[in-house]
Amino acid sequence: MPIYAYRCDECGFAKDVLQKISDPVLTICVSCGKPSFKKQLTAAGFQLKGTGWYATDFRGGTAPSTGTAKGPAEGGTAAAPAAAATPAADASAPAAPAKPASTPGSGTP
């Protein structure tokens, strides 16, 4: 059975009432006795049951194994992107001579 929230417009009295869907809506306030007791619109409270993935499945625990690989993070090795992006040095080309560093105040440009 659902729980309905009621509130009186006159005195502000609020109460949650367990009612069947087929029960009549309450209109008389149990606190002041005036016919201003109205049902409020509230957020639905429900619980998901059964198998499936929910936000609370992995809190504080480990993820269950499904037997399917999901990529390199699952235990495979990945090639380093930096190594693939850098060209290999050509051993047959001569190396450029190093220029001496100029020191401030030496006068040579």
Buried (B, 14 or more C-beta within 10 A) or exposed (E): EEEBBBBBEEBEBEBEBEBEEEEEEBEEBEEEEBEBBBBEEEEEEEEEEEEEEEEEEEEEEEEEEEEEEEEEEEEEEEEEEEEEEEEEEEEEEEEEEEEEEEEEEEEEE
